[in-house]
Amino acid sequence: MKRFLIPLGIFIVLVGFLAVGLKLDPREVPSPLIGKPAPDFNLALLSDPARQLSPADLRGKVWLFNVWASWCAACREEHPLLLDLARQGGVPIYGMDYKDQPSDAQAVLNRYGNPYVETVVDLDGRAGINYGVYGVPETYVIDRGGIIRYKHIGPVTPDVLNKKILPLVKELQK
């Protein structure tokens, strides 16, 4: 009888791990960057490749950092929401065009509208790697001190925007 207790115990533990795992939201992958300074970069602007932007240039303001690409269908899904948010003017949105041709990215912004104050070009994806980008789109909330406070994987939805991102932004802007 005792020889059945060990496999039964292991089975119960595995079922427990499975039950916990099934209740987790796959869009909320814990990021080791939360609470840490946003990784530095110095990338060319999509609008003017002769100029560059760095997170250090944005110190002193709360901002959203949206990683996107012209080839990304999910990015187009969230695009109207980002346009509405930009029109409201509550928080500046900066973009990073990830592993994309600048001409393709500019064409998407020209066609669908541009919600970004500025967009940097990460042609080789190195800056994205430093941010732990799993895939596009990803959105970060960065505070006045340049600290990442929140990371959302996948397209931003009205629910995520209204229940997580905007309340956090308002708290950080106080």
QUIPEUR-V394408 format. One record per residue. N is the residue number from 1. RES is the residue in one letter. SS is DSSP state (H for helix, E for strand, C for the rest). Layout:
n:res:ss
N:RES:SS
N:RES:SS
This chain:
n:res:ss
1:M:C
2:K:H
3:R:H
4:F:H
5:L:H
6:I:H
7:P:H
8:L:H
9:G:H
10:I:H
11:F:H
12:I:H
13:V:H
14:L:H
15:V:H
16:G:H
17:F:H
18:L:H
19:A:H
20:V:H
21:G:H
22:L:H
23:K:C
24:L:C
25:D:C
26:P:C
27:R:C
28:E:C
29:V:C
30:P:C
31:S:C
32:P:C
33:L:C
34:I:C
35:G:C
36:K:C
37:P:E
38:A:C
39:P:C
40:D:C
41:F:C
42:N:C
43:L:E
44:A:E
45:L:E
46:L:C
47:S:C
48:D:C
49:P:C
50:A:C
51:R:C
52:Q:E
53:L:E
54:S:C
55:P:H
56:A:H
57:D:H
58:L:H
59:R:C
60:G:C
61:K:C
62:V:C
63:W:E
64:L:E
65:F:E
66:N:E
67:V:E
68:W:E
69:A:C
70:S:C
71:W:C
72:C:C
73:A:H
74:A:H
75:C:H
76:R:H
77:E:H
78:E:H
79:H:H
80:P:H
81:L:H
82:L:H
83:L:H
84:D:H
85:L:H
86:A:H
87:R:H
88:Q:H
89:G:C
90:G:C
91:V:C
92:P:E
93:I:E
94:Y:E
95:G:E
96:M:E
97:D:E
98:Y:E
99:K:C
100:D:C
101:Q:C
102:P:H
103:S:H
104:D:H
105:A:H
106:Q:H
107:A:H
108:V:H
109:L:H
110:N:H
111:R:H
112:Y:H
113:G:C
114:N:C
115:P:C
116:Y:C
117:V:C
118:E:E
119:T:E
120:V:E
121:V:E
122:D:E
123:L:C
124:D:C
125:G:C
126:R:H
127:A:H
128:G:H
129:I:H
130:N:H
131:Y:C
132:G:C
133:V:C
134:Y:C
135:G:C
136:V:C
137:P:C
138:E:E
139:T:E
140:Y:E
141:V:E
142:I:E
143:D:C
144:R:C
145:G:C
146:G:C
147:I:E
148:I:E
149:R:E
150:Y:E
151:K:E
152:H:E
153:I:E
154:G:C
155:P:C
156:V:C
157:T:C
158:P:H
159:D:H
160:V:H
161:L:H
162:N:H
163:K:H
164:K:H
165:I:H
166:L:H
167:P:H
168:L:H
169:V:H
170:K:H
171:E:H
172:L:H
173:Q:H
174:K:C
